[in-house]
Amino acid sequence: MRISVIGCGYLGAVHASAMAELGHDVIGIDVDARKIAALQAGRPPFYEPGLPEILKSATASGRLRFSTDIADAAGAEVHFVAVGTPQAADTSAADISYVDAAFRGLLPHLAEGSLIVGKSTVPVGTAARLAALLAAAAPQASLAWNPEFLREGFAVKDTLEPDRLVYGVSADDDGRAASVLDHVYRAAIEAGTPRIVTDYATSELVKAAANAFLATKISFINAMSEIADVTGADVTALADAIGHDVRIGRRFLNAGVGFGGGCLPKDIRAFTARAEELGRGDAVAFLKEVDTINLRQRQRVVDLAVAALGGSVHRKKIAVLGVTFKPESDDVRDSPALDVAVLLKGLGADVVATDPQGVENARERHPQLEYATAARDALAGAELVVLVTEWREYRSLDPADVGRLVASRRIIDGRNVLDPSVWRAAGWEYRGLGRP
Ligand SMILES: NC(=O)c1ccc[n+]([C@@H]2O[C@H](COP(=O)([O-])OP(=O)(O)OC[C@H]3O[C@@H](n4cnc5c(N)ncnc54)[C@H](O)[C@@H]3O)[C@@H](O)[C@H]2O)c1
């Protein structure tokens, strides 16, 4: 099929490349000329495992092109809208002005029978509003909402092999939208991927609900870890034990510095704001507590650092391992790891932060911090090591080896991924969250 993807960020660039990989003829559009120039040259503008390979093969095949001109989307049968919906500057609601702009930009270029497919995460009610606009301005086209569930770090696989497909379609749709999307996702459909065809509101809410649930699960275990701290209990054993209950499950039950990134935090805030607009703020008021618990974990790690250094971090060299919000990504949006580095710096510590992929993005946001691209440089002479992003490289650090680099063997495991007994046996003072 001829496909356009409007917005080529973490979601759109992967989606465009994956659609071309599936054999479709794809044009990716973005207003950011630098991003488009990189993509056009076959270079991903961000780190995502597997993306360089499919981007290169798809651009070389001629099935994938990029442009900054929305007019180049004309002629596509399906237009995916994958622009950003960040938190608004002055409220906790989502800023959907980019979605509106992309939509308005598309209107003059919609062919007869074409389908606009929303992928961006939007407040419930957005699709119905845009569908009404479309009916008035370009009745030859129609709208579906197809929320995206990819995980950064696994985005290529998640796009090519999604665990479910959700299509939100208009009440008067005769099955055409679903059949077009089935064609787009034929490989996944043939592989037996569950597919749910529903109304607009449900499709929008599925995404909000999924993120709200995941965020709640993480904050739940972090709340348990706070109780573990004051009782001498071990939250990792607790998570293992409750995780064996299939109704609970062990995944997303790792206590630590909490969630971040360009989705979960802003999505639960936007959900709360939308529910308040709808007069049902009380139904999801608990998400404010989820957010509060999450943000408290960052301060908790800082408090542990202060305690580990005897009450003050002032002028102490601290190696911060990790700045991205999760491993296998260079994304530092709302990153707990980067926040911890900034908070420690604010307390006067000599912070040296390191990350396998995120240093450049972190430096752009927080140039006041000192960075090292190699972990060894950050560790050299440190009086405290703080692990805040669980990159494999940090999880597999050898305590004896690291011990020879640092000035003092003190470590805070902000992700509870190290084996305390191994580190203690190597002479380290180890502190985790909710671990005795
Ligand atoms: N990143 C993820 O893991 C993920 C997963 C699921 C859903 N989402 C959702 O997908 C959407 C995009 O997220 P992202 O992480 O890719 O954001 P992003 O900031 O990386 O990318 C958004 C892109 O849209 C472009 N853009 C803005 N206005 C435009 C316009 N009018 N025309 C063309 N391009 C325009 C920006 O230049 C940017 O490149 C958000 O709604 C997000 O919540 C993201």
The ligand as an SDF file (V2000), in Angstrom:
LIG
                    3D

 44 48  0  0  0  0  0  0  0  0999 V2000
    8.1040    6.7750   22.0100 N   0  0  0  0  0  0  0  0  0  0  0  0
    7.3460    5.7410   22.3560 C   0  0  0  0  0  0  0  0  0  0  0  0
    7.8220    4.7530   22.9110 O   0  0  0  0  0  0  0  0  0  0  0  0
    5.8640    5.7710   22.0810 C   0  0  0  0  0  0  0  0  0  0  0  0
    5.1310    4.5850   22.2320 C   0  0  0  0  0  0  0  0  0  0  0  0
    3.7540    4.6190   22.0140 C   0  0  0  0  0  0  0  0  0  0  0  0
    3.1330    5.8070   21.6990 C   0  0  0  0  0  0  0  0  0  0  0  0
    3.8680    6.9390   21.5870 N   0  0  0  0  0  0  0  0  0  0  0  0
    3.1750    8.1880   21.2310 C   0  0  0  0  0  0  0  0  0  0  0  0
    3.5340    8.5220   19.9110 O   0  0  0  0  0  0  0  0  0  0  0  0
    3.5790    9.9290   19.7440 C   0  0  0  0  0  0  0  0  0  0  0  0
    4.9410   10.3400   19.2370 C   0  0  0  0  0  0  0  0  0  0  0  0
    5.8810   10.0280   20.2400 O   0  0  0  0  0  0  0  0  0  0  0  0
    7.4490   10.0440   19.9590 P   0  0  0  0  0  0  0  0  0  0  0  0
    8.0920    9.4470   21.1380 O   0  0  0  0  0  0  0  0  0  0  0  0
    7.7140    9.5000   18.6160 O   0  0  0  0  0  0  0  0  0  0  0  0
    7.7100   11.6330   19.9450 O   0  0  0  0  0  0  0  0  0  0  0  0
    8.9130   12.3930   19.2340 P   0  0  0  0  0  0  0  0  0  0  0  0
    8.9570   13.7340   19.8750 O   0  0  0  0  0  0  0  0  0  0  0  0
   10.1220   11.5440   19.2020 O   0  0  0  0  0  0  0  0  0  0  0  0
    8.4170   12.5540   17.7200 O   0  0  0  0  0  0  0  0  0  0  0  0
    7.4040   13.4140   17.3060 C   0  0  0  0  0  0  0  0  0  0  0  0
    7.8010   13.9520   15.9440 C   0  0  0  0  0  0  0  0  0  0  0  0
    6.7110   14.6790   15.3730 O   0  0  0  0  0  0  0  0  0  0  0  0
    7.2430   15.7560   14.6270 C   0  0  0  0  0  0  0  0  0  0  0  0
    6.1910   16.7270   14.3400 N   0  0  0  0  0  0  0  0  0  0  0  0
    5.5930   17.6010   15.1850 C   0  0  0  0  0  0  0  0  0  0  0  0
    4.6520   18.3000   14.5260 N   0  0  0  0  0  0  0  0  0  0  0  0
    4.6310   17.8600   13.2580 C   0  0  0  0  0  0  0  0  0  0  0  0
    3.8620   18.1720   12.1070 C   0  0  0  0  0  0  0  0  0  0  0  0
    2.8860   19.0890   12.1530 N   0  0  0  0  0  0  0  0  0  0  0  0
    4.1080   17.5260   10.9530 N   0  0  0  0  0  0  0  0  0  0  0  0
    5.0900   16.5900   10.8960 C   0  0  0  0  0  0  0  0  0  0  0  0
    5.8500   16.2330   11.9600 N   0  0  0  0  0  0  0  0  0  0  0  0
    5.6200   16.8540   13.1210 C   0  0  0  0  0  0  0  0  0  0  0  0
    8.3750   16.2630   15.4890 C   0  0  0  0  0  0  0  0  0  0  0  0
    9.2860   17.0390   14.7680 O   0  0  0  0  0  0  0  0  0  0  0  0
    8.9740   14.9400   15.9920 C   0  0  0  0  0  0  0  0  0  0  0  0
    9.9980   14.4810   15.1490 O   0  0  0  0  0  0  0  0  0  0  0  0
    3.1930   10.5140   21.0910 C   0  0  0  0  0  0  0  0  0  0  0  0
    1.8230   10.7360   21.1300 O   0  0  0  0  0  0  0  0  0  0  0  0
    3.5550    9.3910   22.0480 C   0  0  0  0  0  0  0  0  0  0  0  0
    2.8310    9.4630   23.2500 O   0  0  0  0  0  0  0  0  0  0  0  0
    5.2120    6.9500   21.7460 C   0  0  0  0  0  0  0  0  0  0  0  0
  1  2  1  0
  2  3  2  0
  2  4  1  0
  4  5  1  0
  4 44  2  0
  5  6  2  0
  6  7  1  0
  7  8  2  0
  8  9  1  0
  8 44  1  0
  9 10  1  0
  9 42  1  0
 10 11  1  0
 11 12  1  0
 11 40  1  0
 12 13  1  0
 13 14  1  0
 14 15  2  0
 14 16  1  0
 14 17  1  0
 17 18  1  0
 18 19  2  0
 18 20  1  0
 18 21  1  0
 21 22  1  0
 22 23  1  0
 23 24  1  0
 23 38  1  0
 24 25  1  0
 25 26  1  0
 25 36  1  0
 26 27  1  0
 26 35  1  0
 27 28  2  0
 28 29  1  0
 29 30  1  0
 29 35  2  0
 30 31  1  0
 30 32  2  0
 32 33  1  0
 33 34  2  0
 34 35  1  0
 36 37  1  0
 36 38  1  0
 38 39  1  0
 40 41  1  0
 40 42  1  0
 42 43  1  0
M  CHG  2   8   1  16  -1
M  END
$$$$
